[in-house]
């Protein structure tokens, strides 16, 4: 049995699929959305600018509220990256990256290939990304599993997860279909540099703040 939805996402497209059998528990299957459908929801007002959501593997996921330590770290990283890589790369803050046809996450920060239009024409793709950064407090487990797997499968060359609880940065490199092949933790007294700019090392203590 099919349940259909008639809206901006496509007339007559199946929302859920049900297999009607009396001898089994019926489990509805989620209807996955493409990036194009996700954007049409925004254009139609179904999703508003104030809705803190992102598209992950075809599912619309609500993001956690941003606390003050998280916001402060994002602001600090924005200042550091902008100062170190001005004119060499575009620093993007909490804006979308089109990872695939079914995923458009909004990482906390991105270091992107420089473009003179600053990606006004289109959202960046994985081939545009030099480094993505997720700042994590309550979302550490989710970022390490779901987000890291998504970025690795898309071919994002490098991911940093700033763990505010353990006060360290996890550096993920060598992406592949099964995740990142290299993961290392850098403590607060260490330094690390993006693969794209090996001379541009940052102090982890600067990233974390006092």
Backbone bond lengths (Angstrom), bond angles and torsions (degrees), N, CA, C in turn:
res aa  C-N    CA-C-N  psi(-1)  N-CA   C-N-CA  omega(-1)  CA-C   N-CA-C  phi
1 X - - - 1.461 - - 1.521 108.12 -
2 X 1.313 116.76 137.87 1.447 121.69 178.72 1.518 110.09 -115.82
3 X 1.320 115.73 136.80 1.453 121.04 171.78 1.515 106.99 -105.61
4 X 1.347 116.74 122.64 1.454 121.12 -174.70 1.516 110.69 -102.40
5 X 1.330 114.53 152.21 1.447 120.72 175.60 1.515 108.08 -120.20
6 X 1.338 115.89 139.78 1.458 122.01 -179.77 1.525 107.40 -118.89
7 X 1.335 116.49 95.72 1.459 119.93 -179.51 1.518 108.85 -154.19
8 X 1.331 115.58 -164.21 1.456 119.37 -175.35 1.520 113.17 -65.04
9 X 1.314 117.37 -15.78 1.456 119.60 -177.89 1.518 112.27 -81.25
10 X 1.319 118.21 -4.75 1.461 119.80 177.28 1.500 111.16 132.89
11 X 1.305 117.15 121.52 1.458 121.49 -179.57 1.512 109.41 -67.83
12 X 1.306 114.81 131.78 1.452 120.00 175.79 1.506 115.14 75.52
13 X 1.328 118.02 12.95 1.451 119.65 176.69 1.525 109.58 -81.16
14 X 1.347 118.28 138.33 1.465 119.57 -177.71 1.519 111.62 -68.81
15 X 1.326 115.78 131.95 1.460 121.09 176.34 1.524 110.10 -87.46
16 X 1.331 117.02 -51.48 1.452 121.78 175.71 1.524 108.94 -135.45
17 X 1.307 116.45 151.14 1.454 121.06 176.10 1.527 108.92 -111.73
18 X 1.318 116.36 127.72 1.450 122.25 177.57 1.531 109.03 -115.86
19 X 1.304 117.18 133.11 1.451 121.83 173.64 1.528 107.28 -99.68
20 X 1.309 116.24 106.92 1.457 121.36 -172.98 1.524 110.30 -80.25
21 X 1.327 117.14 97.68 1.460 122.73 174.08 1.513 107.90 -135.89
22 X 1.280 115.27 138.45 1.462 120.25 -175.01 1.518 112.36 -80.43
23 X 1.350 117.69 -13.92 1.461 120.04 -174.16 1.525 112.87 -102.25
24 X 1.319 117.37 16.33 1.452 118.84 -179.18 1.521 110.11 -147.15
25 X 1.338 115.67 157.97 1.448 120.99 175.99 1.525 108.27 -74.31
26 X 1.315 116.33 129.67 1.454 120.79 -178.92 1.526 108.63 -83.35
27 X 1.314 116.27 121.63 1.455 121.58 179.67 1.526 108.90 -116.79
28 X 1.331 117.74 112.49 1.462 119.44 179.03 1.520 111.10 -66.73
29 X 1.309 115.60 139.68 1.451 122.08 177.07 1.528 109.37 -95.15
30 X 1.330 118.61 133.45 1.461 119.45 -178.54 1.517 111.05 -66.42
31 X 1.293 115.81 145.94 1.462 122.84 175.67 1.525 107.17 -89.91
32 X 1.320 117.42 113.25 1.449 121.69 -176.84 1.525 110.46 -83.89
33 X 1.325 115.66 144.76 1.461 121.70 -178.26 1.525 110.20 -108.14
34 X 1.324 115.27 145.14 1.458 120.66 173.29 1.527 109.15 -85.52
35 X 1.319 115.45 167.78 1.464 120.11 177.46 1.525 109.98 -61.67
36 X 1.329 117.46 -39.94 1.464 120.44 179.79 1.530 111.09 -62.08
37 X 1.311 117.66 -43.22 1.460 120.93 178.35 1.522 111.50 -65.98
38 X 1.300 115.71 -38.88 1.471 122.09 177.16 1.529 110.46 -58.95
39 X 1.316 116.27 -43.79 1.463 119.66 178.69 1.532 111.57 -68.71
40 X 1.324 117.26 -35.12 1.464 119.34 178.64 1.528 111.19 -65.95
41 X 1.327 116.79 -30.72 1.463 119.68 174.98 1.526 110.51 -63.19
42 X 1.327 115.98 -38.98 1.453 119.35 177.09 1.514 112.16 -67.10
43 X 1.336 116.11 -42.50 1.457 120.05 179.46 1.523 111.79 -63.87
44 X 1.326 117.40 -31.95 1.460 121.93 -178.63 1.523 113.18 -86.59
45 X 1.336 117.36 -4.69 1.450 120.71 179.24 1.514 114.54 86.91
46 X 1.332 117.44 3.85 1.471 120.30 177.48 1.528 109.63 -67.97
47 X 1.319 115.98 -39.42 1.464 122.41 172.01 1.517 108.10 -112.23
48 X 1.321 116.42 130.81 1.453 120.46 -178.50 1.513 111.91 -101.94
49 X 1.327 116.11 168.54 1.460 121.18 -179.99 1.521 112.18 -62.70
50 X 1.329 116.99 -26.00 1.464 120.59 -178.17 1.520 112.77 -87.94
51 X 1.340 117.73 -4.37 1.463 121.13 177.94 1.526 108.88 -77.25
52 X 1.335 116.47 116.83 1.462 120.44 -179.98 1.527 108.98 -87.14
53 X 1.332 114.01 82.65 1.461 120.50 -178.77 1.523 108.97 -132.32
54 X 1.329 114.68 160.96 1.457 121.31 173.10 1.527 108.05 -145.36
55 X 1.321 116.41 157.44 1.465 121.90 -178.74 1.526 108.67 -96.58
56 X 1.340 115.89 116.61 1.458 121.89 -177.15 1.528 108.59 -125.28
57 X 1.318 116.32 113.34 1.467 121.70 179.14 1.520 112.19 52.19
58 X 1.332 116.37 40.86 1.455 121.56 176.34 1.505 115.59 86.12
59 X 1.325 118.04 -4.76 1.455 121.98 -178.51 1.529 110.11 -111.11
60 X 1.313 116.59 139.52 1.461 121.81 178.61 1.525 107.55 -85.14
61 X 1.321 115.53 115.57 1.470 122.20 -171.95 1.519 109.18 -112.72
62 X 1.325 115.65 130.77 1.454 120.62 176.64 1.526 109.82 -79.56
63 X 1.330 116.67 130.07 1.458 120.89 179.90 1.527 110.92 -85.02
64 X 1.318 115.86 152.42 1.458 121.14 179.62 1.532 110.74 -66.76
65 X 1.328 116.71 149.94 1.470 119.01 172.31 1.522 110.85 -58.55
66 X 1.324 116.30 149.49 1.462 121.41 -178.51 1.528 109.47 -94.64
67 X 1.329 116.29 118.27 1.452 120.76 176.55 1.521 111.30 -84.86
68 X 1.319 115.44 171.31 1.469 120.69 -177.16 1.528 113.37 -61.95
69 X 1.355 120.18 -45.33 1.477 118.76 178.74 1.528 112.29 -60.41
70 X 1.342 116.44 -40.05 1.467 120.88 178.09 1.526 110.22 -62.40
71 X 1.334 116.53 -49.69 1.466 121.01 -179.04 1.527 110.92 -61.06
72 X 1.327 117.29 -41.80 1.448 120.52 179.83 1.517 112.35 -62.82
73 X 1.341 116.34 -40.32 1.459 120.00 179.51 1.526 110.94 -66.93
74 X 1.328 117.47 -40.07 1.466 120.88 177.31 1.534 109.81 -62.26
75 X 1.321 116.54 -44.26 1.474 120.05 178.45 1.529 111.33 -61.97
76 X 1.331 115.64 -40.97 1.463 120.32 -179.43 1.536 110.86 -64.97
77 X 1.335 116.06 -44.58 1.455 120.38 178.81 1.525 111.46 -64.35
78 X 1.311 116.73 -39.09 1.461 120.39 177.45 1.527 110.33 -58.12
79 X 1.329 116.22 -45.45 1.467 120.48 179.40 1.530 111.39 -64.88
80 X 1.342 117.03 -43.58 1.461 120.96 -179.06 1.525 111.71 -63.84
81 X 1.333 116.50 -49.25 1.466 120.41 -177.87 1.525 111.13 -65.01
82 X 1.322 116.06 -41.18 1.467 119.84 -179.64 1.525 110.79 -64.13
83 X 1.331 116.56 -38.53 1.462 119.85 179.75 1.527 111.93 -70.25
84 X 1.332 116.36 -40.83 1.458 119.83 -175.85 1.525 113.18 -77.15
85 X 1.334 117.81 -33.35 1.465 119.47 -169.05 1.528 113.03 -123.10
86 X 1.318 116.51 22.97 1.466 120.94 178.04 1.527 110.46 -57.94
87 X 1.331 115.91 130.74 1.453 121.47 179.19 1.515 114.66 81.32
88 X 1.353 117.43 -10.78 1.462 121.59 179.89 1.515 112.44 -104.80
89 X 1.318 116.69 -26.05 1.460 121.99 -177.78 1.527 108.59 -152.97
90 X 1.325 115.05 163.91 1.467 121.48 174.78 1.525 107.70 -97.59
91 X 1.320 116.89 128.15 1.464 121.58 175.21 1.523 107.79 -96.00
92 X 1.319 115.49 120.78 1.467 121.67 -177.72 1.522 109.21 -112.38
93 X 1.322 117.06 135.40 1.461 122.24 -177.09 1.525 110.06 -119.62
94 X 1.351 115.08 115.74 1.474 122.83 173.75 1.527 112.11 49.38
95 X 1.325 115.82 44.57 1.456 122.97 175.56 1.524 109.22 -118.84
96 X 1.338 117.16 161.71 1.474 119.75 -173.14 1.524 113.63 -71.86
97 X 1.325 113.48 151.72 1.462 123.80 167.65 1.522 106.15 -127.14
98 X 1.314 116.41 125.78 1.473 119.12 178.56 1.522 108.42 -82.16
99 X 1.329 115.65 97.05 1.457 121.14 -175.07 1.524 112.30 -79.39
100 X 1.338 116.66 -31.38 1.468 121.96 -179.97 1.517 107.75 -164.69
101 X 1.322 116.60 -175.82 1.462 120.41 178.21 1.529 111.89 -68.86
102 X 1.339 117.20 -17.09 1.460 121.33 -177.10 1.529 113.06 -116.07
103 X 1.302 118.02 2.49 1.469 119.84 -175.43 1.522 111.49 -138.91
104 X 1.331 114.78 129.93 1.461 121.49 172.67 1.525 108.20 -139.61
105 X 1.330 116.14 77.52 1.467 119.88 179.57 1.527 111.19 -72.95
106 X 1.331 114.51 166.96 1.464 121.34 176.77 1.530 108.46 -125.36
107 X 1.320 117.00 81.00 1.477 119.23 178.98 1.519 110.83 -62.23
108 X 1.320 115.15 157.43 1.466 119.00 -178.17 1.523 111.35 -61.06
109 X 1.311 117.10 -43.66 1.459 120.49 177.48 1.520 109.85 -143.15
110 X 1.319 114.78 152.73 1.445 120.59 173.78 1.517 109.62 -138.57
111 X 1.313 115.80 140.42 1.462 122.30 171.39 1.520 105.63 -107.12
112 X 1.336 116.24 114.94 1.457 121.95 -169.04 1.520 111.49 -115.88
113 X 1.349 115.03 156.31 1.457 119.90 171.05 1.526 108.63 -53.98
114 X 1.333 115.72 138.95 1.456 118.25 -177.44 1.530 110.68 -68.59
115 X 1.326 115.24 134.43 1.462 122.93 172.59 1.520 107.93 -135.35
116 X 1.322 116.00 138.33 1.465 119.42 -176.08 1.519 112.56 -66.33
117 X 1.362 117.45 -23.43 1.471 119.67 178.75 1.525 111.83 -90.06
118 X 1.339 117.48 0.39 1.472 122.35 -179.84 1.531 111.90 53.05
119 X 1.331 116.78 34.95 1.463 124.74 176.26 1.528 112.64 66.34
120 X 1.338 115.58 31.78 1.454 119.60 174.71 1.523 111.49 -72.20
121 X 1.337 117.05 -27.83 1.462 120.86 -176.81 1.517 112.52 -76.60
122 X 1.306 117.10 -33.94 1.468 121.82 -179.28 1.516 109.32 -160.22
123 X 1.337 115.84 160.46 1.461 120.06 174.43 1.536 109.43 -71.11
124 X 1.315 117.29 149.98 1.467 119.68 178.19 1.524 112.25 -65.13
125 X 1.330 114.70 148.64 1.464 123.94 173.43 1.528 108.47 -103.46
126 X 1.335 117.66 170.02 1.472 119.33 178.75 1.525 113.80 -54.93
127 X 1.334 117.28 -34.15 1.465 120.03 179.85 1.524 112.34 -67.37
128 X 1.327 117.39 -17.24 1.460 121.73 177.68 1.524 112.54 -87.29
129 X 1.313 117.12 -14.76 1.461 121.99 -170.09 1.527 111.22 -88.24
130 X 1.310 115.92 130.13 1.461 122.36 171.68 1.523 111.00 -95.77
131 X 1.325 116.10 -38.69 1.460 122.14 -176.64 1.518 108.97 -158.04
132 X 1.328 116.88 136.38 1.463 122.07 169.44 1.522 108.60 -115.27
133 X 1.324 115.68 147.11 1.469 121.42 -179.84 1.523 109.04 -130.80
134 X 1.319 115.56 129.82 1.464 122.42 171.60 1.521 108.18 -114.33
135 X 1.328 116.08 126.06 1.466 121.90 174.46 1.525 107.21 -93.37
136 X 1.329 116.40 124.37 1.470 120.40 -169.31 1.514 111.45 -125.98
137 X 1.315 114.76 132.81 1.457 121.41 166.18 1.526 107.48 -127.39
138 X 1.338 117.13 -74.46 1.465 120.11 178.00 1.532 112.44 -79.96
139 X 1.339 118.07 -12.30 1.472 121.10 -173.96 1.519 113.42 -106.90
140 X 1.331 118.18 18.01 1.465 120.43 -173.87 1.525 111.76 -58.08
141 X 1.330 117.76 -49.66 1.465 120.65 -177.09 1.520 111.28 -61.85
142 X 1.329 116.85 -41.45 1.463 121.35 179.51 1.526 110.94 -65.28
143 X 1.317 117.14 -42.27 1.457 120.49 -179.82 1.523 111.52 -66.60
144 X 1.329 117.23 -38.01 1.462 120.72 -179.63 1.524 112.53 -69.80
145 X 1.314 116.76 -30.42 1.462 119.61 -175.47 1.529 111.19 -99.99
146 X 1.326 116.36 -73.31 1.466 120.49 -172.94 1.520 111.97 -66.00
147 X 1.325 116.72 -52.32 1.466 120.05 -176.30 1.537 111.10 -65.69
148 X 1.316 117.98 -46.41 1.461 120.31 -179.28 1.523 111.28 -61.36
149 X 1.334 117.35 -41.84 1.462 120.48 178.86 1.526 111.16 -63.63
150 X 1.337 116.17 -40.95 1.463 120.98 179.04 1.526 110.99 -62.91
151 X 1.326 117.17 -47.77 1.460 120.87 -178.62 1.531 111.20 -65.66
152 X 1.319 116.91 -40.90 1.464 120.06 179.77 1.528 111.13 -63.95
153 X 1.332 117.03 -45.35 1.465 120.68 -179.97 1.525 111.60 -62.75
154 X 1.342 116.39 -31.30 1.463 120.94 179.49 1.525 112.05 -78.29
155 X 1.335 117.08 -13.77 1.453 120.65 179.51 1.509 115.02 90.99
156 X 1.338 117.28 17.45 1.477 119.81 175.41 1.527 108.03 -64.80
157 X 1.330 118.00 121.87 1.472 119.54 -169.44 1.520 115.58 -67.78
158 X 1.330 116.85 -26.13 1.462 118.68 -175.01 1.524 110.21 -153.21
159 X 1.322 115.26 138.14 1.467 122.99 176.99 1.518 108.46 -132.01
160 X 1.337 115.27 131.24 1.461 120.17 169.70 1.515 108.49 -109.79
161 X 1.326 116.33 131.99 1.466 121.92 171.71 1.523 107.15 -111.43
162 X 1.314 116.01 113.06 1.460 121.56 179.85 1.525 107.30 -88.10
163 X 1.311 116.17 107.49 1.465 122.61 -177.19 1.530 108.55 -90.27
164 X 1.313 116.10 103.58 1.468 120.65 -177.78 1.521 111.95 -71.81
165 X 1.332 117.18 -23.27 1.463 119.91 -179.19 1.533 111.28 -77.20
166 X 1.313 117.75 -47.39 1.465 121.99 -179.93 1.523 112.28 -88.40
167 X 1.331 116.96 -5.29 1.461 123.27 179.82 1.531 110.55 53.71
168 X 1.315 114.40 59.65 1.453 121.44 177.26 1.524 109.11 -151.92
169 X 1.313 116.06 166.78 1.453 122.05 175.23 1.524 108.28 -117.31
170 X 1.324 116.18 128.02 1.453 121.45 173.51 1.527 108.30 -93.96
171 X 1.315 116.26 125.65 1.462 122.03 -179.40 1.530 108.20 -106.82
172 X 1.336 116.26 119.01 1.471 122.83 -178.80 1.529 108.46 -110.24
173 X 1.339 116.41 126.75 1.460 121.82 -179.31 1.532 110.57 -139.03
174 X 1.318 116.40 172.42 1.468 124.13 -179.46 1.531 111.24 60.97
175 X 1.340 116.66 68.68 1.469 119.90 -176.92 1.518 112.51 -72.17
176 X 1.324 114.81 151.80 1.462 121.87 175.81 1.501 109.95 -159.96
177 X 1.333 118.01 177.02 1.471 121.06 -177.93 1.522 113.85 -62.87
178 X 1.326 117.45 -21.18 1.470 121.21 -179.49 1.523 112.61 -103.20
179 X 1.321 117.51 12.82 1.459 120.94 179.20 1.519 111.67 115.43
180 X 1.308 115.54 -168.91 1.465 120.86 179.29 1.527 109.92 -85.86
181 X 1.329 115.73 134.57 1.455 120.18 -177.73 1.512 114.02 -79.41
182 X 1.326 116.49 -19.46 1.468 120.64 -179.30 1.519 109.31 -129.22
183 X 1.313 116.50 124.00 1.465 122.40 176.95 1.523 107.39 -134.42
184 X 1.321 116.23 126.04 1.460 119.19 176.81 1.522 109.75 -138.77
185 X 1.315 115.07 152.55 1.460 122.34 -179.99 1.520 109.58 -105.48
186 X 1.322 115.74 131.49 1.466 121.00 178.22 1.522 107.57 -113.99
187 X 1.311 116.74 121.08 1.464 122.25 -176.79 1.523 110.59 -75.31
188 X 1.329 115.01 173.57 1.463 121.26 -173.75 1.522 113.28 -62.76
189 X 1.333 118.14 -22.82 1.466 120.30 179.65 1.529 112.38 -92.85
190 X 1.344 117.08 7.39 1.455 120.87 -178.07 1.520 112.85 -99.21
191 X 1.331 115.09 -178.26 1.454 122.63 177.93 1.519 108.65 -136.71
192 X 1.326 116.84 154.12 1.459 120.55 174.32 1.517 109.02 -151.94
193 X 1.334 114.47 154.13 1.464 121.21 -178.39 1.525 108.64 -128.88
194 X 1.318 117.72 146.27 1.464 119.68 174.31 1.529 110.54 -61.67
195 X 1.326 116.55 146.28 1.455 120.36 176.63 1.524 111.38 -54.59
196 X 1.325 116.70 -38.19 1.463 121.32 -176.04 1.521 112.49 -71.04
197 X 1.348 116.25 -21.60 1.473 120.58 -178.19 1.526 109.07 -135.85
198 X 1.317 117.25 72.68 1.475 119.41 -174.91 1.524 113.81 -61.71
199 X 1.329 116.35 -20.33 1.461 119.19 178.50 1.525 112.42 -84.19
200 X 1.324 117.15 -7.60 1.466 120.87 -174.77 1.513 113.26 -100.63
201 X 1.321 117.28 56.64 1.464 121.63 -177.12 1.526 111.31 -68.58
202 X 1.326 115.24 139.65 1.452 122.88 176.55 1.517 109.83 -112.68
203 X 1.298 116.84 145.50 1.460 122.05 174.26 1.525 108.98 -80.49
204 X 1.328 116.35 130.48 1.468 119.64 178.08 1.517 110.31 -63.03
205 X 1.328 117.68 -34.55 1.467 120.03 178.13 1.513 111.03 -63.97
206 X 1.353 117.81 -33.32 1.459 120.95 175.20 1.529 110.73 -66.31
207 X 1.332 116.01 -40.43 1.464 120.95 179.87 1.517 110.91 -64.29
208 X 1.338 116.26 -43.34 1.461 121.55 -175.42 1.529 112.16 -80.09
209 X 1.332 117.25 -27.04 1.449 120.16 -174.93 1.515 111.39 80.28
210 X 1.319 115.38 179.46 1.466 120.71 -176.56 1.521 110.82 -66.57
